[in-house]
Amino acid sequence: MGRKRILTALALIALAVLAFAWIDGGRETQRMIEEPVAQPEGSQ
């Protein structure tokens, strides 16, 4: 195996990961993260 062949294989793997992330991304609807926060006694 030559160096060029290894680099080509790594590039194809990286491209496959990027393609999967692009296709898979955004499937779930976005929602706000809401949780109660403790306020100091004197603030409003």
DSSP file (Angstrom, degrees, kcal/mol; ACC not computed):
  #  RESIDUE AA STRUCTURE BP1 BP2  ACC     N-H-->O    O-->H-N    N-H-->O    O-->H-N    TCO  KAPPA ALPHA  PHI   PSI    X-CA   Y-CA   Z-CA
    1    1 A M              0   0    0      0, 0.0     2,-0.1     0, 0.0     0, 0.0   0.000 360.0 360.0 360.0 124.8    0.0    0.0    0.0
    2    2 A G     >  -     0   0    0      1,-0.1     4,-1.9     4,-0.0     5,-0.2  -0.391 360.0-108.6 -88.0 168.7    1.4    3.3   -1.0
    3    3 A R  H  > S+     0   0    0      1,-0.2     4,-2.3     2,-0.2     5,-0.2   0.879 118.5  55.1 -62.5 -38.2    1.1    6.6    0.7
    4    4 A K  H  > S+     0   0    0      1,-0.2     4,-2.0     2,-0.2    -1,-0.2   0.882 106.8  50.7 -63.9 -38.5   -1.3    7.9   -2.0
    5    5 A R  H  > S+     0   0    0      2,-0.2     4,-2.1     1,-0.2    -1,-0.2   0.888 110.2  49.2 -67.7 -39.2   -3.6    5.0   -1.5
    6    6 A I  H  X S+     0   0    0     -4,-1.9     4,-2.5     2,-0.2    -2,-0.2   0.920 111.6  48.9 -65.5 -44.3   -3.7    5.5    2.3
    7    7 A L  H  X S+     0   0    0     -4,-2.3     4,-2.2     1,-0.2    -2,-0.2   0.873 110.4  51.5 -63.9 -37.0   -4.5    9.2    1.8
    8    8 A T  H  X S+     0   0    0     -4,-2.0     4,-2.2     2,-0.2    -1,-0.2   0.914 110.1  48.8 -65.3 -42.4   -7.2    8.4   -0.7
    9    9 A A  H  X S+     0   0    0     -4,-2.1     4,-2.2     2,-0.2    -2,-0.2   0.917 111.9  48.8 -63.5 -43.3   -8.8    6.0    1.8
   10   10 A L  H  X S+     0   0    0     -4,-2.5     4,-2.4     1,-0.2    -1,-0.2   0.886 110.7  51.0 -63.6 -39.2   -8.7    8.5    4.6
   11   11 A A  H  X S+     0   0    0     -4,-2.2     4,-2.3     2,-0.2    -1,-0.2   0.896 110.1  49.4 -65.5 -40.4  -10.2   11.2    2.4
   12   12 A L  H  X S+     0   0    0     -4,-2.2     4,-2.2     2,-0.2    -2,-0.2   0.886 111.1  49.4 -66.1 -38.7  -13.0    8.8    1.4
   13   13 A I  H  X S+     0   0    0     -4,-2.2     4,-2.3     2,-0.2    -2,-0.2   0.930 112.0  48.0 -65.1 -44.9  -13.7    8.0    5.1
   14   14 A A  H  X S+     0   0    0     -4,-2.4     4,-2.3     1,-0.2    -2,-0.2   0.899 112.0  50.0 -62.1 -40.5  -13.7   11.7    6.0
   15   15 A L  H  X S+     0   0    0     -4,-2.3     4,-2.4     2,-0.2    -1,-0.2   0.887 109.8  50.8 -65.2 -39.6  -16.1   12.4    3.1
   16   16 A A  H  X S+     0   0    0     -4,-2.2     4,-2.3     2,-0.2    -2,-0.2   0.905 110.6  48.8 -65.1 -41.4  -18.4    9.6    4.2
   17   17 A V  H  X S+     0   0    0     -4,-2.3     4,-2.4     2,-0.2    -2,-0.2   0.924 112.6  48.0 -64.3 -44.4  -18.5   10.9    7.7
   18   18 A L  H  X S+     0   0    0     -4,-2.3     4,-2.3     2,-0.2    -2,-0.2   0.900 111.6  50.0 -63.1 -41.2  -19.3   14.5    6.5
   19   19 A A  H  X S+     0   0    0     -4,-2.4     4,-2.5     2,-0.2     5,-0.2   0.913 111.4  48.6 -64.7 -42.1  -22.0   13.2    4.2
   20   20 A F  H  X S+     0   0    0     -4,-2.3     4,-2.9     1,-0.2     5,-0.3   0.920 111.9  49.0 -63.6 -43.3  -23.6   11.2    7.0
   21   21 A A  H  X S+     0   0    0     -4,-2.4     4,-1.9     1,-0.2    -2,-0.2   0.888 112.2  48.9 -64.0 -38.6  -23.5   14.2    9.3
   22   22 A W  H  < S+     0   0    0     -4,-2.3    -2,-0.2     2,-0.2    -1,-0.2   0.927 116.0  41.7 -67.7 -44.5  -25.0   16.4    6.7
   23   23 A I  H  < S+     0   0    0     -4,-2.5    -2,-0.2     1,-0.2    -1,-0.2   0.908 120.2  43.2 -68.4 -42.2  -27.9   14.0    5.9
   24   24 A D  H >< S+     0   0    0     -4,-2.9     3,-1.1    -5,-0.2    -2,-0.2   0.760  92.7 100.8 -77.5 -26.2  -28.5   13.1    9.5
   25   25 A G  T 3< S+     0   0    0     -4,-1.9    -4,-0.0    -5,-0.3    -3,-0.0  -0.319  82.0  20.9 -66.1 139.6  -28.3   16.7   10.8
   26   26 A G  T 3  S+     0   0    0      2,-0.0    -1,-0.2     3,-0.0     4,-0.1   0.597  77.9 125.9  84.5  11.4  -31.5   18.5   11.6
   27   27 A R    <   +     0   0    0     -3,-1.1     2,-0.3     2,-0.1    -2,-0.1   0.910  64.5  61.5 -68.1 -41.0  -33.8   15.5   11.9
   28   28 A E  S    S-     0   0    0      1,-0.1     2,-0.1     0, 0.0    -2,-0.0  -0.651  93.7-113.3 -88.5 142.0  -35.0   16.6   15.3
   29   29 A T        -     0   0    0     -2,-0.3     2,-0.2     1,-0.1    -2,-0.1  -0.456  34.9-112.5 -70.4 145.5  -36.9   19.8   15.7
   30   30 A Q        -     0   0    0     -2,-0.1     2,-0.3    -4,-0.1    -1,-0.1  -0.532  36.9-174.9 -79.3 145.1  -35.1   22.4   17.8
   31   31 A R        -     0   0    0     -2,-0.2     2,-0.2     0, 0.0     0, 0.0  -0.973  28.5-102.4-139.3 153.8  -36.5   23.4   21.1
   32   32 A M        -     0   0    0     -2,-0.3     2,-0.8     1,-0.1     0, 0.0  -0.480  28.5-129.3 -74.1 143.4  -35.6   25.9   23.7
   33   33 A I        +     0   0    0     -2,-0.2     2,-0.4     2,-0.0    -1,-0.1  -0.855  37.0 177.0 -93.6 111.2  -33.8   24.7   26.8
   34   34 A E        +     0   0    0     -2,-0.8    -2,-0.0     2,-0.0     0, 0.0  -0.959  10.6 150.5-122.0 131.8  -35.8   26.1   29.7
   35   35 A E        -     0   0    0     -2,-0.4     2,-0.1     2,-0.0    -2,-0.0  -0.978  47.8 -95.7-153.9 148.7  -35.2   25.6   33.4
   36   36 A P        -     0   0    0      0, 0.0     2,-0.4     0, 0.0    -2,-0.0  -0.364  35.0-154.5 -67.2 143.7  -35.9   27.7   36.5
   37   37 A V        -     0   0    0     -2,-0.1     2,-0.3     0, 0.0    -2,-0.0  -0.973  19.2-118.0-121.2 132.7  -33.0   29.7   37.8
   38   38 A A        -     0   0    0     -2,-0.4     0, 0.0     1,-0.0     0, 0.0  -0.518  30.0-153.0 -71.5 130.6  -32.6   30.8   41.4
   39   39 A Q        -     0   0    0     -2,-0.3    -1,-0.0     4,-0.1     2,-0.0  -0.789  22.4-104.3-102.6 146.6  -32.7   34.6   41.9
   40   40 A P    >   -     0   0    0      0, 0.0     3,-1.2     0, 0.0    -1,-0.1  -0.336  37.5-110.7 -62.4 153.8  -31.1   36.5   44.7
   41   41 A E  T 3  S+     0   0    0      1,-0.3    -2,-0.0     3,-0.0     0, 0.0   0.827 111.3  48.3 -61.2 -36.9  -33.6   37.7   47.3
   42   42 A G  T 3  S+     0   0    0      2,-0.0    -1,-0.3     0, 0.0     2,-0.2   0.524  94.6  90.4 -85.3  -4.6  -33.3   41.5   46.6
   43   43 A S    <         0   0    0     -3,-1.2    -4,-0.1     1,-0.1     0, 0.0  -0.509 360.0 360.0 -94.5 160.5  -33.7   41.3   42.7
   44   44 A Q              0   0    0     -2,-0.2    -1,-0.1     0, 0.0    -3,-0.0   0.321 360.0 360.0-128.5 360.0  -36.7   41.5   40.6
